Amino acid sequence: MSLSKEKSHHHKGRYNGKVPTSNLGPFIGDFREFEAFSDAPTARASAPDGTYLSVQMVDTCQQINKPQHKTASYHTPNLVVRRGQEFLVRVTFNRPLAQSDDFQLEFLIGENPSGSRSSLVVVTFNSRLGGPWSGRIVESQGVTVTLGITPTPDAIVGKFRTYVAIVAGTGMQRTGRDAATDLYVLFNAWCKGDFQGERGKLFNDAVFLPNEAERNEYVLNDHGVMYQGSFDAVTTHDWVYGQFERGILDACIYILDASQMPISDRGNIIKVIRMGSAMINSKDDNGVCVGNWSDDYSMGRSPTSWTGSVQILLQYAKTGVPVCYAQCWVFAGVFNTFLRALGIPARTITNFFSAHDNNGDLTTAIIRLPDGSPDDSNTMDSIWNYHCWNEVFIRRADLPPGLGGWQVVDATPQETSDGYYRCGPASIIGIKEGLLCHPFDSGFVFAEVNSDVVFNKLDRYGTLTPYWVETDYIGKAVYTKSLGSNSPNNITQNYKYLKGSEEDNRTMARAEAYDIERHHSELPETTLSVIITVGQVNLGQDVNLQVDFHNPSDVPKTIQANLAGSVIFYTGVRASHLINHNFTITVPANQMKSAMVKITADEYMPYLGTQRCMHFVVTGQTEDESVSTIKVLHLQIPTLTVTLSGLPRVQHQMFANVTFTNPFNFALKACRLVMEGAGLMSEKTHLYGVIEPQASISWTESFNPRLEGKRCIVAVMDCSNLCQVRGVACVDITP
């Protein structure tokens, strides 16, 4: 026997049929219009007048169903419903129903649908047993029958095909394939525990969210904000989620298809979220976004140039090729769109001073040379100025009671989880309580908000000696958007207790019991302290740093100090060296003394590139004490002015105008200006080769609002030497 022939029989004794993984295929002629009964029963009688029953029309009652299911905003010609909630289908027959007539509705999803895998659902309307979805006759008027169908709260999520099948003689006579009757089934945050399962137990959708205001924000809001900058200089970053825009729902289903996720798994909330977390980045699975933190974006678009998720998702669905480029807020924004489009309550989160630790412990090590200057070659850990991730609100049936609710999920590729670059869902309650034994990735998230920053001296022999620890620098603040406004909601208390409190000590002890190592070295006793203060600085202005040394002892202290400054990426990685300033200062007993350090714009501007973050570390040493502190300065830049005019009414013409004046003494080059608004305007682009100093630009686009309510136009300008110049304008659109 040949080797090739032998291989072909390796799975002869096992079922080796292809697992269905495609939801969006054309599926033309995938279901026979007439299917004979296998047991060949006797022919059933026709109606008294001798005519057999047939279907004339199927109406999915979109005008009734969409408002009730809160899906009217989806820009699709097909019905969109939420599982666990009844929707109506109106069937018109060729004659009124007779008592002897028997028919059923059939809902199919994916290829080779099967009742055993819940991808073929039969709904009956008499005493005959059907599938898990329930059905009832709501109304019968003449030849038209209105049917009520309720999917189970754990139904597969995706695009279903609809057929009406009539028992006709020796088989089932079905309607033909009609794409107009296809319908989407989504997760349902409104589905509370009133659905009776097989064992009589009431259960709800795994994403049920009890608060109506939160449902409106975290499922239905298609515009949001994320927070960037630094903890003491927070900037607002508007983002167009656009989950209701044309093609976006199909794009999100395509992501699951591209992942080859089995159709039968797509009702499982945890599996869907974990697959989405892996697929939003392209690191190892050809997913949606290519991460790039290099400052070279010549092969795609800069991460700072995107106004929202829509173009990214549409481009990926159209080409199947990962989209260039993304950083953490782009991953979080696109993931949020994916989640909300499928009906999952989700929000974006910003963690200020987020630890990225290569050792997986609770120590972020900063290494200094004997003179106090930084040792970048040996410092492997990094502190991101901010890091954006997502939270989802779900039931965790796989965890002990009390660990459901908000969960961390993260699509930015950082560490692998079960072999893929993804993170979560990790219970936030579990993180706060130090219960890090539960899936998924709780230890990694715990370290992001709880690490200690340990300053070490490296001597000439390569020995590291810790001399200073900052226990409350990491996870300085955790922000999300407030309900109904763009102001930040500080939810740090959701993630951790007050530092040093009895509850915090208990949490830390519990975390260490799960092999999360923490720094416990004894440090030299220190009375000195140091802080750096600096006011808000606009790009192009001088930087004036004030370094304050506090000496609470009864003797004066002479301090040998070093101020090291760098231009950094927001990830804490140095982009270019800026300053290394040594100075000596004597602080009298029980006093504070300041040193002023000035960095002129002419000194720092050549080193910025497109970065706007400066990172300063002061190290001070006496004969027997050492102290350090960190300061991040985020340079402020001007904004775009966006104005809206015209009658603010659905389908009435309006105009968006963007203006900008270059305030700098240098020209802005290769500028790309983009504007977009969910429910208002698809992405529009205008290019400017050069904007000279003090020169102004003005650009106007017309649009016709599609959706009512509060709507916003977001504009962003990216140039080769200045990025992320942003502006936003909002308007209330009436019906």
C-alpha positions, 0 to 999 in steps of 0.5 A: 500500500502506498503511503498516500493511500495509507494516509487517506485512511487514518481517520476512517473509523472517525467522523471527519466531516468539516465543522461548519464555520461559515455564516455569510456564504451565499448558500444558494439552493442549500435546502431542498424545496421538497423533502420526502418523509423517510418513513413514507407516511400515508398522504395527508388530506387536502382542504375541504375545497380540494386545494393544497396549502401553499405560501404566497408571501413571508413578511418579517414585520420589520416596522414592528420588530425593529423598534421592539428589539431596539435594532432600527438603527442597523443600516441593513435591509434585513430584520435584526432581532435579539435572542430571548425575545419574541419577534413576529413573522407574517405568512400569507397562504393561498387560502385560510388555514384549515384545522388539518393543515400543518406547517413549520418555520425553519431557521438555518445558520451556516453550512450543513445546518443540523438540529443537533448543533442548534444550527437548524431550528424548527418552530412548530405552531401546534401540538407537534414537537419542534425545536428549542425556539418557541412559536405561537399563532398571534393572529389569523385573518383570512389567508394571513397568519401572524406568528410569534417566534422566541429564540432561546436566550442561548441561541446561536448569534449570527445570520439565519435563513428563513423557510416556511415548510408545509406538510404536503402529502408524503413530505415537506414542501418548502418555500424557495431561498429568499435572501429578503427573509434572512434575519440576524439574531444578536445577544440580548442585554434586555433579556432577563430571567423569565425564559424557562429552560429544559429543566424548568429553571428560569434563565436569562441571556448571559449578557443581561444588564439590568440598568436601562441607562447602561444598556443605552450607553453600552449597547446602543451608543455608536459614538464614544470617547477614550482618554489619553495623555497623562494622569494629570493632563487627560485628553479626550479622544472621540471615537466613532464606533459606528456599529449600526453603519452599513456593512458593519454587522456583516463585517463582525460576523465575517471576523468570526468566519475568518477565525473559523470559529464553529457555528455551534459555538457562536451562542457561547458568550465567553467563546465569542469574546475570546475569539474576538479578542484574538481576531481584532489583532493580526499578530498570529491569526491574520486578524483585523488590525496590524499593531505598529509602535515604530513611528514608521507608518509608510505602508498604511495609515497612522494609528492617530489618523483614524476617526473610528472603527467603520473604515477599518472593519469595512476594509478588512471585510472587503479584502480579508487582509489585516489593516495597517495600523493600530495602537491600543486605543484603535484595538479597543475602539474596533473591539468595542464596535465588534462587541456592541454590534453583536449586542454585547454590553461593552465599554472602553477603559483607560488605565493611566500608568499601566505596567507592562512587566516582562517577568509576570510579577508585581515589580516594574524595575527601573535601573539606574547607573551609579551616577543616577542616570538611566540604564535603558539597555538593562531596563526591560519593564515598561510603564505605559502612560496609558493603556486602553482596553475594554470591559464587557458585562456578562454572566460567568457561569464558569466561575464561582458565584459573585464573579460575574458582571464587568470583565476585562478584555483586551485585543492589544497584542501583549501576551499570549493566552491559550496560544493566541495574543488575546486577554480575558475575560477577567473578572474585575471583582476577582482582580480586586479581591486577588482571586487570580486562580480563575480564567482568564488572564487575571494575573496579567491584568492585576499586574497592570494596575497593581505593580510596584515601581522599584528603582535599582542601582546597578554597580560596576560589577553588575549587581542590582540594589533596590533603593526606592519603591513607588507603591501607588504609581501604577494604575493611578486612575482607571477611567471610562466614559460617564453615562450620557456625557463625555466626562470621565468616570473614575472607576479605579475603586472597581479594580483595587482597594485604597493602597495600604488599607486592610482590604488591600493588604488582604488582596495582595496576600491572596495574590501572592498565594497564587504565585504572583511575586511581589517586591519584599526587599528591605530598603534603606531607611529614607527621610528625603523625598522629591517631586517634579512639578510643571504646568501645562505646556503647549507644543512650541513653548519652553518647559520649566521644571521645578524639582522640590526636595523635602528634608524633614530631618534635623540636619541639612542634606547635600544631594547629588542629583541627576535629571534625565529627560527623554522623548518617549512613545506613550508606551514608555519606550524612549524615542530619543534622549533629551537631557541628562543634567547633574546638579548639587543642592543642599536642603536645610533641615526641616525645609524644602528647596527647589531647583529650576530646570529650563528646556527651551523649545529650540532644544526639544523640538528637533527630537520630538518627531511626531511624539508629544510625551516627555519623560523625566526621572530625578534621582537624588543621592546623599551619603546614606540615602537615595530617592527618585521620582518620575514625571510625564509631560504631555505637550498640548496642541491646537484643535480643529474647529468643526461647525455644523449648519443646516436643518438638523432633521433626518434626511435633510441636507446639512453642512460640516465645516472644518477650519484650522490655522497653523500657529507654529513657526514651521510648516505642516507637511503632508496633511491628511484631514478626515471627518466622519459621524455615525448616523450622519456621514461616512468618512470623507478625506481631504489632503493638504501638501503644505500648511504654511505658518499662520496659514488657514484652511477651510473645508466643507462637506454636505451630508444628510442625517440618517439617524435621529438623536444626539449625533457628532462629527469627528475630524482629525488631521495627521501631518508628517510632523504633527499628528492627532489634531482633532475636533468635534461638533455635536447636534441633536437631529430630529425625526 
